[in-house]
């Protein structure tokens, strides 16, 4: 059974049109992460939540926001998508931060037209 | 700062041949080390991890890795590769400090398996 679920699997949006990606988990983990992965590159951490505590990476553009209304759900909001934001977006969870094992969802492939 | 280097961008092996994927890390103390596999269009799946203890760790799908502190390496091995092993492989290093917030991933190695 899938433990980290991302919806939708594929998302097409228009240049500048806000879009929200969804992630849910059944593991009851403290930490939820959002990564951006472009073709043939390593996942790049955008931000993470430790419980309700939001931690933004220094180089994450302001265009990217996140919400975690409860333990199970986390959302990635892209306020004004540009062509450069087309990528795979991966959600992951871990029980603790730092060196703990990450459990990844299958990802959402975002296309920007 | 921690970092991970995967020297091989792309490796091709024949089905049934042995495999070794290289990973070198930089970290100030004993790290947590991971290997993840990613099939096309999918998320990452943990193959194995090293936290402490025995330096040879066994993972899923017949993979193993050996932590060598003197060489700052954590190479992934498999004695006989199957066609289904074709994927992208990522090595990652994490901090013991649970406030650190992140693991660092290498840039990945793409494995192609020839029939």
Interface residues (C-beta under 8 A of the other chain):
Chain A: X4 X6 X33 X40 X41 X42 X43 X45 X48 X50 X55 X57 X90 X92 X96 X97 X98 X99 X100 X101 X102 X103 X104 X105 X106 X107 X109
Chain B: X31 X32 X34 X36 X41 X42 X43 X44 X45 X46 X49 X51 X88 X90 X92 X93 X94 X95 X96 X97 X98 X99 X100 X101 X102 X103 X105 X106 X107 X108 X110
